[in-house]
């Protein structure tokens, strides 16, 4: 069944193709911040940087509140699991809703609902009536809203900026999020120390006024028109069949699933290293997270300068990400371990941005919400699934083995996906010498046969 005009007639991108370089599309000069020239996206990005900062404030304050109420680290883990569980269970349904409804209108509802959860928790905390089950409930409700908000927000970017600036806008979204990650926890720490967690929740709730104002101030006539999927039965299965039948979609999602499940368990690894290996405290833990966030921000800004989203870049960044984790696990000195947090953050972010933009560019607009919901479900939903296993390995065999094992799985998965994409694209690995150094690259099978 065709999912839209030209959905089945266009050739599928291969592992060697740029998913944004199209011969029938005029090139437009792209700079690091080129998508911000578009008014609607500029309003969106401004609102997001405010609400993202509030979201990071609430994350820190929420964990601290649960810890202070229960004295249990397990209770903090339950809170995190409840927030991610809806995405794991219902993520694909959120994509169906996002494909059916006008995304700007849908985001007005979801962003308002997310703000209300923060305000409700603020009222309970500031009034002195908060109990741990209140936090569990608001975390779960926030997760339910995110099921719809995530795919709607991800796919709405294409409507604001169009295909030429999509990759740049996706990269700037990541830079936006990482910038908030640098500021939000620091502000939350000051607020918690000075006046308590309640005011962090209050500011988070109020911060959603910024994206709501940005959405209301947009000019709908300047949005790129995207046909919405009609209501009908079997749309969830249709989305899964669509992804399963396209190697340029299914293999990046598989890779992101392995990376998210086994390679992004940094709260477990870093806390274990700080406590068991370096015998330090919360300040050191905060420093390592800050260094990783700085690397992620740098990776997002570098990605914004690139005009293409090549699948081979995705595979290469994933291999380097996993390999760096293995190397870092056995770093002999703390300064070396800390310094390696920066490139780990950079390559981890590159994997995320490249997968996100290449999937959006290779997906029919009618299917984009469902594809992006699957992407987010696999990436964010994988971490709670892998965390218990990774935690057990870390507890049983030590922080270094746990960290190295996660990195090894990520690197091996990336190599396997690279081989599958190479086969799909009619490529083979060529190993030779260039300038006195070994060189490994993908070349077309015909070229390899001719050379032989």
HELIX and SHEET records of a PDB file:
HELIX    1   1 UNK A   34  UNK A   37  5                                   4    
HELIX    2   2 UNK A   39  UNK A   70  1                                  32    
HELIX    3   3 UNK A   73  UNK A  100  1                                  28    
HELIX    4   4 UNK A  103  UNK A  126  1                                  24    
HELIX    5   5 UNK A  132  UNK A  161  1                                  30    
HELIX    6   6 UNK A  166  UNK A  194  1                                  29    
HELIX    7   7 UNK A  197  UNK A  217  1                                  21    
HELIX    8   8 UNK A  220  UNK A  222  5                                   3    
HELIX    9   9 UNK A  235  UNK A  244  1                                  10    
HELIX   10  10 UNK A  247  UNK A  258  1                                  12    
HELIX   11  11 UNK A  259  UNK A  263  3                                   5    
HELIX   12  12 UNK A  266  UNK A  272  1                                   7    
HELIX   13  13 UNK A  273  UNK A  277  3                                   5    
HELIX   14  14 UNK A  282  UNK A  305  1                                  24    
HELIX   15  15 UNK A  311  UNK A  329  1                                  19    
HELIX   16  16 UNK A  334  UNK A  362  1                                  29    
HELIX   17  17 UNK A  365  UNK A  367  5                                   3    
HELIX   18  18 UNK A  368  UNK A  397  1                                  30    
HELIX   19  19 UNK A  399  UNK A  424  1                                  26    
HELIX   20  20 UNK A  445  UNK A  451  1                                   7    
SHEET    1   A 2 UNK A 427  UNK A 434  0                                        
SHEET    2   A 2 UNK A 437  UNK A 444 -1                                        
END                                                                             
